Amino acid sequence: MTTIGTKIDETGTLIRDGGAFYLRRDMGGRYELELHRTPVDLVEKRVRLVGTLVGDDLVNADGVSPVSKPARGGSRPLGCYTLPESGE
């Protein structure tokens, strides 16, 4: 179990259940979120959560942002290119 006060930086899917928001964690399980703003445009989308654990599976969110999809054909970040090796 993670200790209260631990900084959280995880990805998952933002879900809404009743009046509460949760992060369905990529690592399994879920966190209930204390949010400073309501990110309704991100519900049911993959997001990155940054915040602080303040209770059992309860995170005070400093930020929730969309996770960009990996570049087609690979898992490199967008804008990251591999240069071909020189034959010389």
C-alpha positions in Angstrom: 0.0 0.0 0.0 1.2 3.5 -0.8 1.9 5.9 2.0 -0.3 9.1 2.4 1.7 12.1 1.2 3.2 10.1 -1.7 3.4 12.0 -5.0 1.4 10.3 -7.7 2.2 10.4 -11.4 0.3 7.7 -13.3 -1.7 7.1 -16.5 -5.1 5.5 -16.9 -8.6 6.2 -18.0 -10.6 9.0 -16.4 -14.1 7.7 -15.4 -17.1 9.3 -13.8 -19.3 7.3 -11.4 -22.2 9.2 -10.0 -20.8 12.6 -8.8 -17.2 11.4 -8.4 -14.3 11.1 -10.8 -11.8 8.2 -10.7 -8.7 7.1 -12.5 -8.8 3.5 -13.7 -5.1 2.9 -13.4 -3.0 1.3 -16.1 -1.3 -0.6 -13.3 -4.6 -1.9 -12.0 -7.1 -0.6 -9.4 -8.4 2.9 -9.3 -8.0 6.2 -7.5 -10.8 8.5 -6.4 -9.9 12.0 -7.4 -10.2 15.3 -5.6 -10.3 17.8 -8.5 -9.9 21.5 -8.5 -11.7 21.7 -11.9 -14.0 19.3 -13.6 -12.4 17.8 -16.7 -15.6 16.6 -18.4 -13.9 16.7 -21.8 -11.5 14.0 -20.6 -14.0 11.5 -19.3 -13.5 8.0 -20.8 -10.1 9.1 -22.3 -6.6 8.1 -21.4 -5.0 10.7 -19.1 -2.0 11.4 -17.0 -2.7 12.2 -13.3 -0.3 14.1 -11.2 -1.1 14.7 -7.5 -0.7 13.6 -3.9 -2.2 10.6 -2.1 -4.3 12.0 0.7 -6.2 8.9 1.8 -6.8 5.2 0.9 -7.0 5.3 -2.9 -7.8 9.0 -2.8 -5.7 11.5 -4.7 -5.7 15.3 -4.6 -5.1 16.1 -8.2 -2.6 18.8 -9.2 -3.3 18.1 -12.8 -5.1 15.8 -15.2 -4.0 15.9 -18.8 -4.7 13.9 -22.0 -2.1 11.3 -23.0 -1.1 11.5 -26.6 -1.3 8.3 -28.6 2.0 6.7 -29.6 3.3 7.4 -33.1 1.9 5.0 -35.7 4.1 1.9 -36.0 6.0 2.4 -32.8 6.0 3.6 -29.2 8.4 6.5 -29.7 7.1 9.9 -28.6 5.7 12.2 -31.4 8.5 14.2 -32.9 11.1 11.5 -32.1 12.9 10.2 -35.2 15.5 7.5 -35.7 18.1 8.4 -38.3 19.3 5.7 -40.7 22.9 4.5 -40.1 25.4 5.7 -42.6 26.8 3.1 -45.0 30.2 4.7 -45.1 
